[in-house]
């Protein structure tokens, strides 16, 4: 197979995301986008759609579309903000918390499997670089 000139870090990012999304869908019924949103939520403290979008560096429209399907699946609760009716408050439901715990475990297993390819020094360097870059 011919080697691509596509930037290797972007290609790696794409491969990891696709692999994670596929595994999450198969094992937890939740995709990577939903898992990322759930990672920003709490069962007891509401977050606004705007806050979620800012934390994830996504558009509010994209987050809103994803939240709509997550609400239909019973993963999140969305209510009008009492102080500003234009804003929506989002909280994780018990079902959402359960799905997220399963997703988080799966993603950690997948990461550990990926990192086994590297030696200890390479693993530490990669984790430090990922922290610095993100």
C-alpha positions in Angstrom: 0.0 0.0 0.0 1.3 3.5 -0.9 2.2 5.7 2.0 0.0 8.8 2.3 1.3 12.4 2.5 -1.6 13.2 4.9 -0.3 14.6 8.2 0.3 11.6 10.5 -1.1 13.1 13.7 -4.4 14.0 11.9 -4.6 10.5 10.5 -3.9 9.0 13.9 -6.6 11.2 15.4 -9.1 10.1 12.8 -8.3 6.4 13.2 -8.6 6.6 17.0 -11.9 8.5 16.8 -13.4 6.1 14.3 -12.2 3.1 16.3 -13.6 4.6 19.5 -16.9 5.5 17.9 -17.4 2.0 16.5 -16.5 0.3 19.7 -18.8 2.6 21.8 -21.7 2.1 19.5 -21.4 -1.7 19.5 -20.8 -2.1 23.3 -22.6 0.8 24.9 -25.1 2.1 22.3 -23.6 5.5 22.7 -21.4 7.2 20.1 -18.2 9.2 20.7 -20.0 12.5 20.2 -22.5 11.7 22.9 -19.8 10.3 25.2 -17.9 13.6 24.8 -21.0 15.6 25.7 -21.7 13.4 28.7 -18.2 13.9 29.9 -19.0 17.5 30.5 -22.2 16.9 32.4 -23.2 16.2 35.9 -26.4 14.6 37.3 -26.9 17.3 39.9 -25.5 20.5 38.4 -27.0 21.7 35.1 -24.8 23.0 32.2 -26.0 25.3 29.4 -25.8 24.2 25.8 -23.4 27.2 25.3 -21.1 26.0 28.1 -21.0 22.4 26.6 -20.2 23.8 23.2 -17.4 26.0 24.5 -15.9 23.2 26.5 -15.9 20.9 23.5 -15.0 23.6 21.0 -18.0 22.9 18.9 -20.9 25.0 17.6 -24.0 25.4 19.7 -26.0 24.1 16.7 -24.0 20.9 16.6 -24.3 20.3 20.4 -28.1 21.1 20.2 -28.6 18.5 17.5 -26.7 15.9 19.4 -28.5 16.8 22.7 -31.9 16.4 21.0 -31.2 12.8 20.0 -29.6 12.1 23.5 -32.8 13.5 25.1 -35.0 11.1 22.9 -32.7 8.2 24.1 -33.3 9.3 27.8 -29.6 10.1 28.4 -30.1 13.8 29.3 -32.7 16.1 30.6 -33.1 19.5 29.0 -35.1 22.2 30.7 -35.5 26.0 30.2 -33.2 28.1 32.4 -35.3 29.8 35.0 -33.4 33.1 34.8 -33.1 33.2 31.0 -35.8 31.3 29.1 -33.7 31.5 25.9 -31.1 29.2 27.5 -31.4 25.4 28.1 -30.1 23.6 31.1 -28.8 20.1 30.5 -28.3 17.4 33.1 -27.3 13.8 32.8 -30.0 11.3 33.7 -29.4 8.1 35.7 -29.5 6.2 32.4 -27.0 8.7 30.8 -24.7 8.3 33.8 -24.8 4.6 33.5 -24.1 4.7 29.8 -21.3 7.2 30.3 -19.6 5.0 33.0 -19.6 2.1 30.5 -18.3 4.3 27.8 -15.5 5.7 30.0 -14.4 2.2 31.0 -14.4 1.1 27.3 -12.4 4.1 26.2 -9.8 3.6 29.0 -9.4 -0.1 27.9 -9.1 0.9 24.3 -6.4 3.5 25.2 -4.5 1.0 27.3 -4.6 -1.5 24.4 -3.3 1.2 22.1 -0.5 2.2 24.5 0.7 -1.4 24.9 2.2 -1.0 21.4 4.7 1.5 22.8 7.4 1.1 25.4 7.2 2.9 28.8 9.2 5.9 27.7 7.2 6.4 24.5 3.9 6.0 26.4 4.9 8.7 28.9 6.2 11.0 26.2 3.0 10.6 24.2 0.7 11.2 27.2 2.7 14.3 28.1 2.5 15.6 24.5 -1.2 14.9 24.3 -1.8 16.8 27.6 0.3 19.7 26.4 -1.5 19.9 23.0 -5.0 19.6 24.3 
